[in-house]
Amino acid sequence: MIDNAQRNREAEVNLLAAARDAQWSATTFLGPGSLKLVSPAKVNLLLAIGAVRPDGYHEARTIMHALALHDTMYVHAAPASADEVARAVSEPRAEMAVGGPAENLLVSIDLSDRTGQDLAVAAADNLVFKAADALARALDRCDCERVSVRIEKHIPAQGGLGGGSSNAATMLVALAQLWDVPADDDRVVAVARSLGADVAFFLQGGCAQLGGTGDTLERTLAPSRQAVVLVKPADGVCTAEAYRRFDEQPTPVQPAVLEAACAAADAADVPLANNLAPAAEALLSELAVVRQWLAERVGAQNVLLCGSGSATFALVDDYDAASALALAAGKQGWWARPTNLSGLRAAIVPSRR
């Protein structure tokens, strides 16, 4: 049982966090020259998982589409002293991590959760740090440097919406700018692909078909602006477990559906399909409840699990309908948000002059 004193302490902490966020500014806390970036979520209109390859990964063909729902990131880079980096190594803190080819890159991450999940990820475990570390090594940057990052999270974790991958791609875009490297440099793209299939997509954004393990761009499609509602139960699905369950009873996407999806030139013409969904539902039965609830309201053909879950998306007529459906889903105890399909990608927000 939670007593009143504990509730009061939690309320006080929340109020302090809200006050801190209200006063936060990139210039004050990170310094002049900070970059502001948009880091969008995504859904998979098509996810066709295939056989396991010799390297242990699955063949995958997917059509991803960016969403208007996004995290906001701020990134600043500045020279650091060797003593500063050494202190970070000898006195580790959760919000800092050291990497780079000569243990010379100090990355601090300020995570401001706006999802209601109370996200807490040590900097060393954050894909944003791993992106910075990998790119510094790829570029052989050996000078001592500090990179400060703030992430305002609106994309929930463990939803299949690609929030962590999007943040990593956004970090690569920011550092490419700060380190005078073209964002489409082969080394940036290679790092993105090494971090995960979704990371490479967010450098492209919009709507794109990917093959290989889901990390190789095959073609782009005309993006849609259709309204979407996202619904997510409290629990998540472990992606590795979902793939293991899939391997026990693999079911391919129907050939006619796959052919139609791969022939579509416009996102609006892609039939929704995800052959990983049954495995995810076997791990978290509430996903089937969410799917059925949405299908009864917008039609089964307009509802699909996001990747391996645990968010489900539904295509609806307009934003007002998405808002009303999100409100109704919230009353069921689920996290829900209205949004739109979008042409966004990980990108720098132009500064106002």
C-alpha positions in Angstrom: 0.0 0.0 0.0 1.2 3.5 -0.8 0.6 5.9 2.2 -0.2 9.5 2.0 3.3 10.6 2.9 4.7 8.7 -0.1 2.1 10.1 -2.4 3.0 13.6 -1.2 6.7 12.9 -1.8 6.0 11.7 -5.3 3.8 14.7 -6.0 6.6 17.0 -4.8 9.2 15.3 -7.0 6.8 15.6 -10.0 6.2 19.3 -9.3 10.0 19.9 -9.1 10.6 18.1 -12.3 7.8 20.1 -14.0 9.3 23.4 -12.7 12.7 22.4 -13.9 11.4 21.6 -17.4 9.5 24.9 -17.5 12.7 26.8 -16.9 14.9 24.7 -19.2 16.4 26.3 -22.3 19.0 25.0 -24.7 21.1 28.1 -24.6 21.2 28.3 -20.8 21.8 24.6 -20.1 23.8 23.4 -23.1 25.3 26.6 -24.4 25.2 28.8 -27.6 25.2 26.8 -30.8 23.0 24.0 -29.5 21.1 22.1 -32.2 17.4 21.4 -31.8 16.2 18.3 -33.7 13.1 16.4 -34.3 13.1 12.6 -33.8 10.0 11.0 -35.2 8.2 7.7 -34.4 7.3 5.1 -37.1 4.9 2.4 -37.8 5.4 -0.6 -40.1 2.7 -0.7 -42.8 4.2 -4.0 -43.8 6.4 -6.4 -41.8 7.2 -9.6 -43.5 9.7 -11.7 -41.5 11.4 -14.5 -43.3 13.9 -17.2 -42.6 16.9 -17.0 -40.3 20.1 -16.1 -42.1 23.5 -17.7 -41.5 24.5 -14.6 -39.5 21.6 -15.2 -37.1 19.4 -12.4 -38.3 16.0 -12.8 -40.0 15.3 -11.9 -43.6 12.8 -9.1 -43.5 11.0 -6.9 -45.9 9.2 -4.0 -44.4 7.5 -0.7 -45.4 8.0 1.8 -42.7 6.2 5.1 -42.4 7.2 8.0 -40.2 4.7 9.6 -37.8 4.1 13.2 -36.7 4.5 12.0 -33.1 8.1 12.8 -32.2 10.7 13.3 -29.5 12.6 16.6 -29.4 16.4 16.5 -28.9 18.9 19.1 -28.2 22.6 18.5 -28.8 25.7 20.5 -28.1 29.4 19.6 -28.5 32.4 21.4 -27.0 36.1 20.6 -26.3 36.7 18.9 -22.9 39.9 18.6 -20.8 41.6 15.3 -20.3 41.0 15.8 -16.5 37.2 16.2 -17.1 37.1 12.9 -19.0 39.3 11.2 -16.4 36.9 12.3 -13.6 34.0 10.9 -15.5 35.7 7.5 -15.8 36.8 7.4 -12.1 33.6 8.8 -10.7 30.8 7.2 -12.9 27.4 8.8 -12.9 24.2 7.4 -14.5 23.7 10.4 -16.8 27.2 10.3 -18.2 29.2 7.8 -20.3 32.7 7.8 -21.8 33.5 6.4 -25.3 35.4 7.2 -28.5 38.5 5.6 -30.0 40.7 6.8 -27.1 38.1 6.9 -24.3 38.0 10.6 -25.1 34.3 11.3 -25.7 32.2 12.3 -22.7 28.4 12.1 -23.4 25.9 13.4 -20.9 22.2 12.7 -21.4 19.3 14.5 -19.8 16.1 12.5 -20.3 12.8 14.4 -19.8 10.0 11.9 -19.9 6.7 13.1 -21.3 5.1 9.6 -21.8 4.1 8.9 -18.2 6.3 5.8 -18.1 9.0 7.3 -15.8 11.7 6.3 -18.2 15.1 5.9 -16.6 18.0 4.7 -18.8 21.7 4.9 -17.8 23.6 6.9 -20.4 25.9 4.0 -21.2 22.9 1.8 -22.1 21.2 4.5 -24.2 21.3 3.9 -28.0 22.1 7.7 -28.3 25.4 7.2 -26.5 26.1 4.1 -28.6 25.5 6.1 -31.8 27.9 8.9 -30.6 30.6 6.3 -29.6 30.3 4.4 -32.8 30.5 7.5 -35.0 33.4 8.9 -33.1 35.3 5.6 -33.7 34.3 5.5 -37.4 35.6 9.0 -37.8 38.6 8.4 -35.6 38.0 11.5 -33.5 40.6 11.3 -30.7 40.4 14.8 -29.2 38.7 15.1 -25.8 35.2 16.3 -26.3 32.0 16.6 -24.4 28.6 16.1 -26.1 25.6 17.2 -24.0 22.2 15.8 -25.0 18.6 16.5 -23.8 15.8 14.2 -25.0 12.2 15.2 -24.4 10.4 11.9 -24.8 7.0 11.7 -26.3 7.4 8.3 -27.9 6.7 5.4 -25.4 9.3 2.7 -24.9 8.6 -0.9 -25.8 5.9 0.1 -28.3 7.4 -0.9 -31.6 7.4 2.8 -32.5 11.1 3.0 -32.9 11.7 5.8 -30.4 15.2 4.6 -29.3 16.3 4.0 -32.9 15.0 7.4 -33.9 16.9 9.1 -31.1 20.1 7.3 -32.3 19.6 8.4 -35.9 18.9 11.9 -34.7 22.1 11.9 -32.7 24.0 10.8 -35.9 22.4 13.7 -37.8 23.4 16.2 -35.0 27.0 15.0 -34.8 27.4 15.0 -38.5 26.5 18.6 -38.5 28.6 19.5 -35.5 31.6 17.5 -36.8 31.4 18.8 -40.4 30.4 15.5 -42.0 27.7 15.1 -44.6 24.6 13.4 -43.1 24.6 10.9 -46.0 28.3 10.1 -45.6 28.9 6.4 -46.0 30.4 6.2 -42.5 27.3 7.7 -40.9 25.0 5.4 -42.9 27.2 2.4 -41.9 27.0 3.3 -38.2 23.2 3.6 -38.5 22.9 0.2 -40.0 25.2 -1.3 -37.4 23.0 0.0 -34.6 19.8 -1.6 -35.9 17.5 -1.9 -38.8 15.2 1.0 -37.7 18.1 3.4 -37.2 18.9 3.5 -40.9 15.3 4.2 -41.8 15.1 7.3 -39.7 17.9 8.9 -41.8 15.6 8.6 -44.7 12.2 9.1 -43.1 8.9 9.5 -44.9 7.8 6.1 -46.3 10.3 3.6 -47.5 10.6 -0.1 -48.3 13.6 -1.9 -46.8 15.0 -5.4 -47.4 17.9 -7.5 -46.2 17.3 -7.6 -42.4 15.1 -4.6 -42.7 18.0 -2.2 -42.9 18.7 -1.9 -46.7 16.8 0.8 -48.5 15.1 -0.6 -51.6 12.8 2.2 -52.6 10.8 5.2 -51.4 7.0 5.6 -51.6 4.9 8.7 -51.6 4.1 9.3 -48.0 0.6 9.7 -46.6 -0.8 12.2 -44.2 -3.6 10.0 -42.9 -4.7 10.3 -39.3 -3.7 7.5 -36.9 -4.4 6.5 -33.4 -1.9 4.7 -31.3 -3.0 2.4 -28.5 -0.6 0.7 -26.1 -1.2 -1.4 -23.0 1.0 -0.9 -20.0 3.2 -4.0 -20.5 5.7 -4.4 -23.3 6.9 -7.2 -25.5 10.5 -8.4 -25.7 11.5 -8.3 -29.3 13.9 -11.3 -29.0 11.2 -13.4 -27.3 8.7 -12.5 -30.1 11.2 -13.7 -32.7 11.9 -16.9 -30.8 8.1 -17.5 -30.7 7.8 -16.7 -34.4 10.6 -19.3 -35.2 8.6 -22.0 -33.4 5.7 -21.5 -35.9 6.7 -19.2 -38.7 3.8 -18.0 -40.9 4.7 -16.0 -44.0 2.7 -13.0 -45.2 0.3 -14.1 -47.9 2.1 -13.9 -51.3 -0.7 -11.8 -52.9 -0.5 -9.3 -50.0 3.3 -9.1 -50.2 3.1 -8.6 -53.9 0.5 -5.8 -53.7 2.5 -4.0 -50.9 5.8 -4.2 -52.9 4.0 -2.9 -56.0 2.4 0.1 -54.3 3.9 3.5 -55.2 1.9 5.3 -52.6 1.7 4.6 -48.9 -2.0 4.8 -49.1 -2.1 1.8 -51.3 -0.1 -0.6 -49.1 -2.2 -3.3 -47.5 -1.4 -3.7 -43.8 0.3 -6.9 -42.8 2.6 -8.1 -40.0 3.4 -11.8 -39.6 5.2 -11.1 -36.3 1.9 -10.1 -34.7 0.6 -13.6 -33.8 3.9 -14.3 -31.9 3.6 -11.1 -30.0 0.0 -11.7 -29.1 1.0 -15.1 -27.8 3.4 -13.4 -25.4 1.0 -10.6 -24.4 -2.7 -11.6 -24.7 -3.8 -8.1 -24.1 -2.6 -7.2 -27.6 -5.4 -9.3 -29.1 -7.9 -7.4 -26.9 -6.6 -4.0 -28.1 -6.7 -5.2 -31.7 -10.2 -6.5 -31.5 -11.4 -3.3 -29.7 -10.0 -1.1 -32.5 -11.2 -3.4 -35.3 -14.8 -3.1 -34.0 -14.5 0.6 -34.4 -12.5 1.2 -37.6 -12.4 -2.2 -39.4 -9.9 -5.0 -39.1 -8.2 -4.0 -42.3 -7.2 -0.7 -40.8 -5.6 -2.1 -37.6 -2.1 -3.5 -37.2 0.5 -4.1 -34.4 3.5 -1.9 -34.6 6.5 -4.1 -35.2 6.8 -6.6 -32.4 4.5 -4.4 -30.2 3.2 -3.5 -27.8 1.6 -0.5 -29.5 -1.2 -1.0 -32.1 -2.1 1.6 -34.7 -5.4 2.2 -36.5 -5.9 4.3 -39.6 -8.9 6.6 -39.3 -10.7 9.2 -41.4 -9.4 12.4 -39.8 -7.6 13.8 -36.7 -10.9 14.5 -34.9 -11.8 10.8 -35.2 -8.3 9.8 -34.0 -8.6 12.1 -31.0 -12.0 10.7 -30.1 -10.8 7.1 -30.4 -7.7 7.9 -28.3 -9.9 9.4 -25.6 -12.0 6.3 -25.6 -9.0 4.0 -25.5 -7.6 6.0 -22.5 -10.8 5.2 -20.6 -9.9 1.5 -21.1 -6.7 2.1 -19.2 -4.4 2.1 -22.2 -1.9 4.7 -23.3 -3.3 6.3 -26.5 -2.4 9.2 -28.8 -3.8 10.7 -32.0 -1.3 11.6 -34.7 -0.7 11.5 -38.4 1.4 9.6 -40.9 4.2 12.0 -41.9 7.1 12.7 -44.2 9.3 13.5 -41.2 12.9 12.1 -40.7 15.5 12.7 -38.1 16.4 16.3 -38.8 17.7 19.6 -37.5 15.0 22.2 -36.8 16.1 25.4 -38.5 16.9 28.1 -35.9 14.8 31.3 -35.8 16.6 34.5 -36.6 
